[in-house]
Amino acid sequence: MLSARNQFAGTVKSVKLGNVMAEVVVAVGAIEIVSAITRNSAETLNLKAGDQVKAIIKSTEVIIDK
């Protein structure tokens, strides 16, 4: 179990693998969360469109723009 409080259940919409990193788009209700993770992590998790996942956001890793 994780201690992170900012957990959002959603569905993987897309996974784009790069040489080193992967872009994962997760649909959470009416919004999409776009995450950059390592390619190795994406492959280890075997992420693919349609998978049910949790997006976990650390408060120190959020950028807010106005």
All heavy atoms as a GROMACS GRO file, in nm:
protein
  482
    1MET      N    1   0.084  -0.118   0.000
    1MET     CA    2   0.000   0.000   0.000
    1MET      C    3   0.089   0.124   0.000
    1MET      O    4   0.192   0.128   0.065
    1MET     CB    5  -0.090  -0.001   0.122
    1MET     CG    6  -0.185   0.114   0.126
    1MET     SD    7  -0.328   0.071   0.224
    1MET     CE    8  -0.330   0.204   0.337
    2LEU      N    9   0.045   0.224  -0.072
    2LEU     CA   10   0.121   0.349  -0.082
    2LEU      C   11   0.068   0.453   0.015
    2LEU      O   12  -0.052   0.459   0.041
    2LEU     CB   13   0.111   0.404  -0.224
    2LEU     CG   14   0.169   0.317  -0.334
    2LEU    CD1   15   0.132   0.372  -0.470
    2LEU    CD2   16   0.320   0.310  -0.320
    3SER      N   17   0.158   0.537   0.064
    3SER     CA   18   0.115   0.643   0.156
    3SER      C   19   0.073   0.769   0.081
    3SER      O   20   0.017   0.860   0.140
    3SER     CB   21   0.229   0.676   0.253
    3SER     OG   22   0.341   0.726   0.182
    4ALA      N   23   0.099   0.776  -0.050
    4ALA     CA   24   0.063   0.895  -0.128
    4ALA      C   25  -0.088   0.914  -0.126
    4ALA      O   26  -0.164   0.820  -0.146
    4ALA     CB   27   0.113   0.881  -0.271
    5ARG      N   28  -0.131   1.036  -0.102
    5ARG     CA   29  -0.275   1.064  -0.094
    5ARG      C   30  -0.334   1.102  -0.229
    5ARG      O   31  -0.453   1.090  -0.250
    5ARG     CB   32  -0.300   1.176   0.006
    5ARG     CG   33  -0.266   1.134   0.146
    5ARG     CD   34  -0.299   1.243   0.243
    5ARG     NE   35  -0.258   1.200   0.376
    5ARG     CZ   36  -0.289   1.263   0.484
    5ARG    NH1   37  -0.358   1.373   0.478
    5ARG    NH2   38  -0.250   1.218   0.600
    6ASN      N   39  -0.253   1.152  -0.318
    6ASN     CA   40  -0.301   1.199  -0.448
    6ASN      C   41  -0.300   1.085  -0.548
    6ASN      O   42  -0.218   1.079  -0.638
    6ASN     CB   43  -0.215   1.316  -0.497
    6ASN     CG   44  -0.219   1.433  -0.402
    6ASN    OD1   45  -0.323   1.465  -0.346
    6ASN    ND2   46  -0.106   1.495  -0.381
    7GLN      N   47  -0.394   0.992  -0.532
    7GLN     CA   48  -0.406   0.876  -0.620
    7GLN      C   49  -0.536   0.888  -0.699
    7GLN      O   50  -0.642   0.912  -0.641
    7GLN     CB   51  -0.408   0.747  -0.540
    7GLN     CG   52  -0.280   0.722  -0.462
    7GLN     CD   53  -0.280   0.589  -0.392
    7GLN    OE1   54  -0.334   0.490  -0.442
    7GLN    NE2   55  -0.220   0.586  -0.274
    8PHE      N   56  -0.526   0.872  -0.831
    8PHE     CA   57  -0.642   0.886  -0.918
    8PHE      C   58  -0.656   0.762  -1.004
    8PHE      O   59  -0.569   0.733  -1.086
    8PHE     CB   60  -0.627   1.010  -1.007
    8PHE     CG   61  -0.611   1.137  -0.928
    8PHE    CD1   62  -0.485   1.185  -0.894
    8PHE    CD2   63  -0.721   1.207  -0.884
    8PHE    CE1   64  -0.469   1.301  -0.819
    8PHE    CE2   65  -0.708   1.324  -0.809
    8PHE     CZ   66  -0.582   1.370  -0.777
    9ALA      N   67  -0.766   0.689  -0.986
    9ALA     CA   68  -0.791   0.570  -1.067
    9ALA      C   69  -0.834   0.614  -1.206
    9ALA      O   70  -0.912   0.708  -1.222
    9ALA     CB   71  -0.900   0.486  -1.002
   10GLY      N   72  -0.780   0.548  -1.307
   10GLY     CA   73  -0.814   0.583  -1.443
   10GLY      C   74  -0.781   0.472  -1.540
   10GLY      O   75  -0.743   0.361  -1.501
   11THR      N   76  -0.793   0.506  -1.669
   11THR     CA   77  -0.771   0.410  -1.777
   11THR      C   78  -0.663   0.463  -1.869
   11THR      O   79  -0.666   0.580  -1.909
   11THR     CB   80  -0.901   0.390  -1.858
   11THR    OG1   81  -1.005   0.351  -1.769
   11THR    CG2   82  -0.884   0.285  -1.965
   12VAL      N   83  -0.567   0.378  -1.902
   12VAL     CA   84  -0.461   0.418  -1.995
   12VAL      C   85  -0.525   0.444  -2.131
   12VAL      O   86  -0.595   0.359  -2.186
   12VAL     CB   87  -0.352   0.310  -2.007
   12VAL    CG1   88  -0.250   0.347  -2.115
   12VAL    CG2   89  -0.282   0.289  -1.874
   13LYS      N   90  -0.503   0.564  -2.182
   13LYS     CA   91  -0.554   0.602  -2.313
   13LYS      C   92  -0.451   0.574  -2.422
   13LYS      O   93  -0.486   0.528  -2.531
   13LYS     CB   94  -0.592   0.750  -2.312
   13LYS     CG   95  -0.664   0.796  -2.436
   13LYS     CD   96  -0.718   0.936  -2.418
   13LYS     CE   97  -0.787   0.980  -2.547
   13LYS     NZ   98  -0.838   1.116  -2.535
   14SER      N   99  -0.323   0.602  -2.391
   14SER     CA  100  -0.218   0.574  -2.489
   14SER      C  101  -0.083   0.562  -2.419
   14SER      O  102  -0.063   0.614  -2.311
   14SER     CB  103  -0.212   0.685  -2.595
   14SER     OG  104  -0.173   0.807  -2.536
   15VAL      N  105   0.007   0.491  -2.488
   15VAL     CA  106   0.145   0.476  -2.442
   15VAL      C  107   0.233   0.498  -2.564
   15VAL      O  108   0.218   0.428  -2.666
   15VAL     CB  109   0.173   0.336  -2.383
   15VAL    CG1  110   0.318   0.324  -2.340
   15VAL    CG2  111   0.079   0.306  -2.268
   16LYS      N  112   0.324   0.595  -2.556
   16LYS     CA  113   0.419   0.620  -2.665
   16LYS      C  114   0.559   0.595  -2.610
   16LYS      O  115   0.605   0.667  -2.522
   16LYS     CB  116   0.407   0.764  -2.714
   16LYS     CG  117   0.276   0.795  -2.779
   16LYS     CD  118   0.270   0.940  -2.824
   16LYS     CE  119   0.132   0.974  -2.876
   16LYS     NZ  120   0.118   1.116  -2.907
   17LEU      N  121   0.624   0.492  -2.663
   17LEU     CA  122   0.758   0.456  -2.618
   17LEU      C  123   0.863   0.534  -2.696
   17LEU      O  124   0.861   0.533  -2.819
   17LEU     CB  125   0.781   0.306  -2.634
   17LEU     CG  126   0.691   0.213  -2.553
   17LEU    CD1  127   0.720   0.069  -2.588
   17LEU    CD2  128   0.706   0.238  -2.405
   18GLY      N  129   0.953   0.598  -2.624
   18GLY     CA  130   1.068   0.662  -2.686
   18GLY      C  131   1.191   0.578  -2.660
   18GLY      O  132   1.182   0.466  -2.609
   19ASN      N  133   1.308   0.629  -2.693
   19ASN     CA  134   1.431   0.554  -2.670
   19ASN      C  135   1.459   0.532  -2.523
   19ASN      O  136   1.504   0.424  -2.483
   19ASN     CB  137   1.550   0.626  -2.733
   19ASN     CG  138   1.544   0.623  -2.885
   19ASN    OD1  139   1.490   0.530  -2.942
   19ASN    ND2  140   1.598   0.725  -2.949
   20VAL      N  141   1.433   0.633  -2.441
   20VAL     CA  142   1.463   0.625  -2.298
   20VAL      C  143   1.338   0.642  -2.213
   20VAL      O  144   1.323   0.578  -2.110
   20VAL     CB  145   1.566   0.734  -2.259
   20VAL    CG1  146   1.595   0.732  -2.109
   20VAL    CG2  147   1.695   0.715  -2.337
   21MET      N  148   1.247   0.729  -2.257
   21MET     CA  149   1.128   0.762  -2.180
   21MET      C  150   1.002   0.714  -2.252
   21MET      O  151   1.006   0.681  -2.370
   21MET     CB  152   1.118   0.914  -2.158
   21MET     CG  153   1.236   0.973  -2.083
   21MET     SD  154   1.255   0.912  -1.915
   21MET     CE  155   1.115   0.989  -1.834
   22ALA      N  156   0.891   0.714  -2.179
   22ALA     CA  157   0.761   0.681  -2.236
   22ALA      C  158   0.661   0.785  -2.191
   22ALA      O  159   0.668   0.834  -2.077
   22ALA     CB  160   0.716   0.542  -2.191
   23GLU      N  161   0.569   0.822  -2.281
   23GLU     CA  162   0.460   0.912  -2.245
   23GLU      C  163   0.336   0.827  -2.227
   23GLU      O  164   0.297   0.753  -2.318
   23GLU     CB  165   0.437   1.015  -2.356
   23GLU     CG  166   0.320   1.107  -2.325
   23GLU     CD  167   0.285   1.196  -2.441
   23GLU    OE1  168   0.344   1.305  -2.451
   23GLU    OE2  169   0.200   1.154  -2.524
   24VAL      N  170   0.274   0.838  -2.110
   24VAL     CA  171   0.154   0.762  -2.079
   24VAL      C  172   0.041   0.860  -2.051
   24VAL      O  173   0.055   0.947  -1.966
   24VAL     CB  174   0.175   0.670  -1.956
   24VAL    CG1  175   0.051   0.587  -1.928
   24VAL    CG2  176   0.297   0.579  -1.977
   25VAL      N  177  -0.069   0.846  -2.124
   25VAL     CA  178  -0.186   0.930  -2.104
   25VAL      C  179  -0.291   0.846  -2.032
   25VAL      O  180  -0.328   0.737  -2.079
   25VAL     CB  181  -0.242   0.984  -2.237
   25VAL    CG1  182  -0.365   1.070  -2.212
   25VAL    CG2  183  -0.135   1.064  -2.311
   26VAL      N  184  -0.338   0.898  -1.917
   26VAL     CA  185  -0.438   0.828  -1.837
   26VAL      C  186  -0.563   0.914  -1.829
   26VAL      O  187  -0.556   1.031  -1.792
   26VAL     CB  188  -0.384   0.801  -1.694
   26VAL    CG1  189  -0.491   0.732  -1.609
   26VAL    CG2  190  -0.257   0.716  -1.698
   27ALA      N  191  -0.677   0.857  -1.867
   27ALA     CA  192  -0.805   0.926  -1.858
   27ALA      C  193  -0.860   0.904  -1.718
   27ALA      O  194  -0.876   0.790  -1.673
   27ALA     CB  195  -0.902   0.874  -1.962
   28VAL      N  196  -0.887   1.015  -1.648
   28VAL     CA  197  -0.946   1.011  -1.514
   28VAL      C  198  -1.073   1.095  -1.522
   28VAL      O  199  -1.068   1.218  -1.520
   28VAL     CB  200  -0.849   1.068  -1.408
   28VAL    CG1  201  -0.914   1.068  -1.271
   28VAL    CG2  202  -0.719   0.989  -1.405
   29GLY      N  203  -1.184   1.027  -1.536
   29GLY     CA  204  -1.310   1.100  -1.556
   29GLY      C  205  -1.300   1.183  -1.683
   29GLY      O  206  -1.264   1.133  -1.789
   30ALA      N  207  -1.328   1.312  -1.670
   30ALA     CA  208  -1.328   1.401  -1.786
   30ALA      C  209  -1.192   1.463  -1.814
   30ALA      O  210  -1.178   1.540  -1.908
   30ALA     CB  211  -1.431   1.512  -1.763
   31ILE      N  212  -1.090   1.430  -1.734
   31ILE     CA  213  -0.957   1.488  -1.757
   31ILE      C  214  -0.858   1.381  -1.800
   31ILE      O  215  -0.882   1.261  -1.783
   31ILE     CB  216  -0.905   1.561  -1.631
   31ILE    CG1  217  -0.879   1.462  -1.517
   31ILE    CG2  218  -0.998   1.670  -1.587
   31ILE    CD1  219  -0.798   1.520  -1.404
   32GLU      N  220  -0.747   1.427  -1.855
   32GLU     CA  221  -0.638   1.337  -1.891
   32GLU      C  222  -0.514   1.379  -1.816
   32GLU      O  223  -0.483   1.498  -1.805
   32GLU     CB  224  -0.609   1.343  -2.041
   32GLU     CG  225  -0.718   1.285  -2.126
   32GLU     CD  226  -0.685   1.289  -2.274
   32GLU    OE1  227  -0.588   1.355  -2.314
   32GLU    OE2  228  -0.760   1.226  -2.350
   33ILE      N  229  -0.443   1.282  -1.761
   33ILE     CA  230  -0.316   1.305  -1.695
   33ILE      C  231  -0.208   1.248  -1.786
   33ILE      O  232  -0.215   1.131  -1.826
   33ILE     CB  233  -0.311   1.238  -1.556
   33ILE    CG1  234  -0.417   1.299  -1.465
   33ILE    CG2  235  -0.172   1.249  -1.495
   33ILE    CD1  236  -0.432   1.231  -1.331
   34VAL      N  237  -0.112   1.332  -1.821
   34VAL     CA  238  -0.002   1.289  -1.908
   34VAL      C  239   0.122   1.274  -1.821
   34VAL      O  240   0.160   1.367  -1.749
   34VAL     CB  241   0.023   1.391  -2.020
   34VAL    CG1  242   0.137   1.344  -2.110
   34VAL    CG2  243  -0.104   1.414  -2.101
   35SER      N  244   0.184   1.158  -1.828
   35SER     CA  245   0.299   1.129  -1.744
   35SER      C  246   0.418   1.086  -1.829
   35SER      O  247   0.400   1.015  -1.929
   35SER     CB  248   0.264   1.017  -1.646
   35SER     OG  249   0.376   0.984  -1.568
   36ALA      N  250   0.536   1.127  -1.787
   36ALA     CA  251   0.660   1.079  -1.849
   36ALA      C  252   0.725   0.985  -1.749
   36ALA      O  253   0.757   1.023  -1.637
   36ALA     CB  254   0.752   1.196  -1.881
   37ILE      N  255   0.740   0.859  -1.791
   37ILE     CA  256   0.807   0.760  -1.707
   37ILE      C  257   0.916   0.696  -1.793
   37ILE      O  258   0.920   0.714  -1.914
   37ILE     CB  259   0.710   0.653  -1.652
   37ILE    CG1  260   0.648   0.570  -1.766
   37ILE    CG2  261   0.601   0.718  -1.567
   37ILE    CD1  262   0.562   0.454  -1.717
   38THR      N  263   1.003   0.619  -1.729
   38THR     CA  264   1.108   0.554  -1.808
   38THR      C  265   1.046   0.447  -1.897
   38THR      O  266   0.943   0.387  -1.864
   38THR     CB  267   1.215   0.489  -1.718
   38THR    OG1  268   1.155   0.383  -1.643
   38THR    CG2  269   1.280   0.591  -1.627
   39ARG      N  270   1.109   0.426  -2.010
   39ARG     CA  271   1.064   0.320  -2.101
   39ARG      C  272   1.067   0.186  -2.030
   39ARG      O  273   0.976   0.104  -2.043
   39ARG     CB  274   1.153   0.317  -2.226
   39ARG     CG  275   1.112   0.209  -2.324
   39ARG     CD  276   1.206   0.196  -2.441
   39ARG     NE  277   1.164   0.085  -2.524
   39ARG     CZ  278   1.124   0.097  -2.649
   39ARG    NH1  279   1.124   0.214  -2.708
   39ARG    NH2  280   1.087  -0.009  -2.717
   40ASN      N  281   1.172   0.163  -1.951
   40ASN     CA  282   1.184   0.038  -1.876
   40ASN      C  283   1.064   0.018  -1.784
   40ASN      O  284   1.010  -0.093  -1.775
   40ASN     CB  285   1.316   0.037  -1.797
   40ASN     CG  286   1.337  -0.094  -1.725
   40ASN    OD1  287   1.336  -0.200  -1.786
   40ASN    ND2  288   1.356  -0.086  -1.594
   41SER      N  289   1.020   0.124  -1.715
   41SER     CA  290   0.904   0.112  -1.626
   41SER      C  291   0.779   0.078  -1.705
   41SER      O  292   0.700  -0.008  -1.663
   41SER     CB  293   0.883   0.242  -1.549
   41SER     OG  294   0.988   0.262  -1.457
   42ALA      N  295   0.758   0.144  -1.819
   42ALA     CA  296   0.640   0.117  -1.901
   42ALA      C  297   0.641  -0.028  -1.950
   42ALA      O  298   0.536  -0.094  -1.951
   42ALA     CB  299   0.635   0.213  -2.019
   43GLU      N  300   0.758  -0.076  -1.989
   43GLU     CA  301   0.768  -0.214  -2.037
   43GLU      C  302   0.752  -0.314  -1.922
   43GLU      O  303   0.685  -0.417  -1.939
   43GLU     CB  304   0.901  -0.235  -2.109
   43GLU     CG  305   0.908  -0.160  -2.240
   43GLU     CD  306   1.043  -0.169  -2.308
   43GLU    OE1  307   1.146  -0.194  -2.241
   43GLU    OE2  308   1.046  -0.150  -2.432
   44THR      N  309   0.809  -0.283  -1.806
   44THR     CA  310   0.796  -0.372  -1.691
   44THR      C  311   0.650  -0.383  -1.647
   44THR      O  312   0.602  -0.492  -1.614
   44THR     CB  313   0.882  -0.322  -1.574
   44THR    OG1  314   1.019  -0.323  -1.615
   44THR    CG2  315   0.866  -0.410  -1.450
   45LEU      N  316   0.578  -0.270  -1.649
   45LEU     CA  317   0.436  -0.270  -1.614
   45LEU      C  318   0.348  -0.323  -1.727
   45LEU      O  319   0.230  -0.346  -1.708
   45LEU     CB  320   0.391  -0.128  -1.577
   45LEU     CG  321   0.448  -0.072  -1.447
   45LEU    CD1  322   0.420   0.077  -1.437
   45LEU    CD2  323   0.390  -0.146  -1.328
   46ASN      N  324   0.409  -0.340  -1.846
   46ASN     CA  325   0.336  -0.387  -1.964
   46ASN      C  326   0.213  -0.300  -1.991
   46ASN      O  327   0.104  -0.350  -2.016
   46ASN     CB  328   0.297  -0.534  -1.949
   46ASN     CG  329   0.251  -0.595  -2.079
   46ASN    OD1  330   0.293  -0.554  -2.187
   46ASN    ND2  331   0.163  -0.693  -2.070
   47LEU      N  332   0.233  -0.168  -1.983
   47LEU     CA  333   0.121  -0.075  -1.999
   47LEU      C  334   0.071  -0.073  -2.142
   47LEU      O  335   0.150  -0.070  -2.237
   47LEU     CB  336   0.166   0.067  -1.960
   47LEU     CG  337   0.195   0.090  -1.812
   47LEU    CD1  338   0.249   0.231  -1.792
   47LEU    CD2  339   0.073   0.065  -1.728
   48LYS      N  340  -0.062  -0.072  -2.155
   48LYS     CA  341  -0.125  -0.063  -2.287
   48LYS      C  342  -0.260   0.004  -2.273
   48LYS      O  343  -0.318   0.007  -2.163
   48LYS     CB  344  -0.136  -0.200  -2.353
   48LYS     CG  345  -0.214  -0.301  -2.274
   48LYS     CD  346  -0.199  -0.440  -2.334
   48LYS     CE  347  -0.263  -0.547  -2.249
   48LYS     NZ  348  -0.221  -0.554  -2.112
   49ALA      N  349  -0.310   0.059  -2.383
   49ALA     CA  350  -0.440   0.126  -2.382
   49ALA      C  351  -0.547   0.032  -2.327
   49ALA      O  352  -0.549  -0.088  -2.358
   49ALA     CB  353  -0.476   0.171  -2.523
   50GLY      N  354  -0.632   0.088  -2.241
   50GLY     CA  355  -0.739   0.010  -2.181
   50GLY      C  356  -0.709  -0.042  -2.042
   50GLY      O  357  -0.800  -0.082  -1.969
   51ASP      N  358  -0.581  -0.043  -2.003
   51ASP     CA  359  -0.544  -0.091  -1.869
   51ASP      C  360  -0.600   0.002  -1.762
   51ASP      O  361  -0.600   0.124  -1.777
   51ASP     CB  362  -0.392  -0.095  -1.853
   51ASP     CG  363  -0.326  -0.211  -1.923
   51ASP    OD1  364  -0.398  -0.301  -1.971
   51ASP    OD2  365  -0.202  -0.211  -1.933
   52GLN      N  366  -0.648  -0.058  -1.653
   52GLN     CA  367  -0.692   0.018  -1.537
   52GLN      C  368  -0.569   0.041  -1.449
   52GLN      O  369  -0.500  -0.054  -1.413
   52GLN     CB  370  -0.799  -0.059  -1.459
   52GLN     CG  371  -0.926  -0.084  -1.539
   52GLN     CD  372  -0.993   0.044  -1.582
   52GLN    OE1  373  -1.024   0.130  -1.501
   52GLN    NE2  374  -1.014   0.059  -1.712
   53VAL      N  375  -0.541   0.169  -1.417
   53VAL     CA  376  -0.422   0.204  -1.340
   53VAL      C  377  -0.456   0.312  -1.237
   53VAL      O  378  -0.568   0.363  -1.236
   53VAL     CB  379  -0.309   0.257  -1.432
   53VAL    CG1  380  -0.262   0.150  -1.529
   53VAL    CG2  381  -0.354   0.382  -1.506
   54LYS      N  382  -0.360   0.346  -1.155
   54LYS     CA  383  -0.370   0.460  -1.065
   54LYS      C  384  -0.259   0.557  -1.101
   54LYS      O  385  -0.143   0.517  -1.112
   54LYS     CB  386  -0.352   0.420  -0.919
   54LYS     CG  387  -0.470   0.350  -0.860
   54LYS     CD  388  -0.446   0.324  -0.713
   54LYS     CE  389  -0.558   0.240  -0.655
   54LYS     NZ  390  -0.527   0.199  -0.518
   55ALA      N  391  -0.295   0.683  -1.120
   55ALA     CA  392  -0.196   0.789  -1.138
   55ALA      C  393  -0.168   0.843  -0.998
   55ALA      O  394  -0.260   0.884  -0.927
   55ALA     CB  395  -0.250   0.899  -1.228
   56ILE      N  396  -0.043   0.839  -0.958
   56ILE     CA  397  -0.003   0.884  -0.825
   56ILE      C  398   0.081   1.009  -0.842
   56ILE      O  399   0.184   1.006  -0.909
   56ILE     CB  400   0.074   0.774  -0.750
   56ILE    CG1  401  -0.015   0.649  -0.740
   56ILE    CG2  402   0.118   0.822  -0.613
   56ILE    CD1  403   0.059   0.525  -0.704
   57ILE      N  404   0.034   1.119  -0.784
   57ILE     CA  405   0.099   1.248  -0.803
   57ILE      C  406   0.158   1.295  -0.671
   57ILE      O  407   0.086   1.312  -0.573
   57ILE     CB  408  -0.001   1.351  -0.858
   57ILE    CG1  409  -0.058   1.300  -0.990
   57ILE    CG2  410   0.065   1.487  -0.873
   57ILE    CD1  411  -0.171   1.381  -1.045
   58LYS      N  412   0.290   1.316  -0.670
   58LYS     CA  413   0.356   1.370  -0.552
   58LYS      C  414   0.339   1.522  -0.552
   58LYS      O  415   0.355   1.586  -0.655
   58LYS     CB  416   0.505   1.335  -0.555
   58LYS     CG  417   0.531   1.186  -0.543
   58LYS     CD  418   0.677   1.151  -0.569
   58LYS     CE  419   0.770   1.220  -0.475
   58LYS     NZ  420   0.911   1.178  -0.492
   59SER      N  421   0.308   1.576  -0.438
   59SER     CA  422   0.282   1.721  -0.430
   59SER      C  423   0.403   1.803  -0.471
   59SER      O  424   0.389   1.915  -0.518
   59SER     CB  425   0.239   1.760  -0.289
   59SER     OG  426   0.341   1.731  -0.196
   60THR      N  427   0.523   1.748  -0.459
   60THR     CA  428   0.643   1.819  -0.499
   60THR      C  429   0.672   1.807  -0.648
   60THR      O  430   0.768   1.865  -0.698
   60THR     CB  431   0.766   1.767  -0.420
   60THR    OG1  432   0.777   1.626  -0.443
   60THR    CG2  433   0.751   1.794  -0.272
   61GLU      N  434   0.590   1.732  -0.721
   61GLU     CA  435   0.614   1.709  -0.863
   61GLU      C  436   0.503   1.765  -0.951
   61GLU      O  437   0.488   1.726  -1.065
   61GLU     CB  438   0.626   1.558  -0.888
   61GLU     CG  439   0.736   1.490  -0.810
   61GLU     CD  440   0.874   1.538  -0.848
   61GLU    OE1  441   0.896   1.573  -0.965
   61GLU    OE2  442   0.959   1.542  -0.759
   62VAL      N  443   0.424   1.858  -0.900
   62VAL     CA  444   0.314   1.917  -0.977
   62VAL      C  445   0.352   2.058  -1.020
   62VAL      O  446   0.406   2.136  -0.941
   62VAL     CB  447   0.185   1.922  -0.892
   62VAL    CG1  448   0.074   1.994  -0.965
   62VAL    CG2  449   0.142   1.781  -0.854
   63ILE      N  450   0.324   2.090  -1.146
   63ILE     CA  451   0.346   2.225  -1.196
   63ILE      C  452   0.208   2.287  -1.221
   63ILE      O  453   0.123   2.227  -1.286
   63ILE     CB  454   0.426   2.223  -1.328
   63ILE    CG1  455   0.564   2.164  -1.301
   63ILE    CG2  456   0.437   2.362  -1.387
   63ILE    CD1  457   0.645   2.138  -1.427
   64ILE      N  458   0.187   2.407  -1.168
   64ILE     CA  459   0.060   2.478  -1.187
   64ILE      C  460   0.089   2.604  -1.267
   64ILE      O  461   0.182   2.679  -1.237
   64ILE     CB  462  -0.003   2.513  -1.052
   64ILE    CG1  463  -0.038   2.383  -0.978
   64ILE    CG2  464  -0.127   2.599  -1.071
   64ILE    CD1  465  -0.090   2.403  -0.839
   65ASP      N  466   0.010   2.627  -1.371
   65ASP     CA  467   0.027   2.743  -1.458
   65ASP      C  468  -0.100   2.825  -1.458
   65ASP      O  469  -0.209   2.771  -1.449
   65ASP     CB  470   0.060   2.694  -1.599
   65ASP     CG  471   0.092   2.809  -1.693
   65ASP    OD1  472   0.138   2.914  -1.646
   65ASP    OD2  473   0.072   2.791  -1.814
   66LYS      N  474  -0.084   2.955  -1.469
   66LYS     CA  475  -0.201   3.042  -1.475
   66LYS      C  476  -0.193   3.131  -1.596
   66LYS      O  477  -0.091   3.179  -1.635
   66LYS     CB  478  -0.208   3.127  -1.349
   66LYS     CG  479  -0.327   3.219  -1.344
   66LYS     CD  480  -0.335   3.291  -1.214
   66LYS     CE  481  -0.455   3.384  -1.215
   66LYS     NZ  482  -0.461   3.464  -1.096
   0.00000   0.00000   0.00000
